[in-house]
């Protein structure tokens, strides 16, 4: 019992150590990467945040298209349009 509690605590600690993208550039890169992996929910969240920050015009264009694609693949057709 004690051993499983320690293991659970270590797993939770490891899961919480994932680096959270903070800048628009980091969010953009992570959002595009998540879309490439098919993680549509994470991609939409990150790209929506990235578009609120400072991206180049080309990055804004790619982020907008990828965000719409993520919504579409996540069956959120209203936001995809």
Secondary structure, DSSP 8 states (H G I E B T S, - for coil): -HHHHHHHHHHHHHHHTS----SHHHHHHHHHHHHHTT-HHHHHHHHHHHTTS---HHHHHHHHHHHHHHHHHTT-HHHH-
